[in-house]
């Protein structure tokens, strides 16, 4: 996850006009990560 974040931040710096697209992707990654950490049994 840290590697993906570093890559996204680098790309955001190189392509500032596409920043919103990278933010959508990062939000999706964080949502998936949080969902995978939820307990399986209530």
C-alpha positions as CSV (number, residue, x, y, z in Angstrom):
1,X,0.0,0.0,0.0
2,X,2.9,2.4,0.8
3,X,4.4,1.7,-2.6
4,X,1.1,2.6,-4.4
5,X,0.8,5.7,-2.3
6,X,4.3,6.8,-3.2
7,X,3.6,6.2,-6.9
8,X,0.3,8.0,-6.8
9,X,1.9,11.0,-5.1
10,X,4.7,11.1,-7.6
11,X,2.3,11.0,-10.5
12,X,0.1,13.7,-8.9
13,X,3.2,15.9,-8.8
14,X,4.0,15.2,-12.5
15,X,0.4,15.5,-13.7
16,X,-1.4,18.1,-11.5
17,X,-4.3,18.4,-14.0
18,X,-5.1,14.7,-13.3
19,X,-4.9,15.0,-9.5
20,X,-8.6,14.4,-9.1
21,X,-8.4,11.1,-10.9
22,X,-5.5,9.9,-8.7
23,X,-7.5,11.0,-5.6
24,X,-10.5,8.9,-6.7
25,X,-8.2,5.9,-7.1
26,X,-6.5,6.4,-3.7
27,X,-9.9,6.7,-2.0
28,X,-10.9,3.4,-3.6
29,X,-7.7,1.8,-2.4
30,X,-8.2,3.0,1.2
31,X,-11.9,1.9,1.2
32,X,-10.8,-1.6,0.1
33,X,-8.1,-1.7,2.7
34,X,-10.5,-0.7,5.5
35,X,-13.1,-3.2,4.3
36,X,-10.6,-6.0,4.4
37,X,-9.7,-5.2,8.0
38,X,-13.3,-5.5,9.2
39,X,-13.9,-8.5,11.5
40,X,-15.6,-11.5,9.7
41,X,-17.9,-12.4,12.6
42,X,-20.1,-9.9,14.5
